Structure formats: C-alpha cells, structure tokens
Amino acid sequence: MTEQPGTASPEPSCTSCGRPLAGTDHRRCELDPPRLCPRCGRRMRVQVLPLGYRAACPACDGDAARRPR
C-alpha cells in the first residue's frame, strides 16, 4: 500500500517549510504563518491579517492555527 499525499508522517515536521524539526534550523520559519496542517500535512488556506494571521485546513475543516501578533 502506498502512502497517500497529504497524510501525516510519524516524524514531526515544520508547519511552515515541511522539513523535519530535528536537526534543522527553523528560526526563520517562526516568523512566517504556517503553510502545512500539523494534523494531516496538507496545505492550509492562510489569511494574513494586520495583527496576525488565520490558517484553516480544508481537509480537517477547522482552524488549525491562529496566532495574533
């Protein structure tokens, strides 16, 4: 059986760049809104607001991340 695109991997990955968290510098990623859903790994709909952002995953159907700035 092949892994379907967008399925979560067992290794934790960055929600901005998608690379594994271990052994990689993600300081720049902390400044950007997340692009990938932490639950399923699919691309999220991201809306940048004056005081932060709103990100929602179309597959998980809800706000996966919301952080005011």
Secondary structure, 3 states (H helix, E strand, C coil): CCCCCCCCCCCCECCCCCCECCCCCCCCHHHCCCCECCCCCCECEEEEECCEEEEEECCCCEEEEEEEC
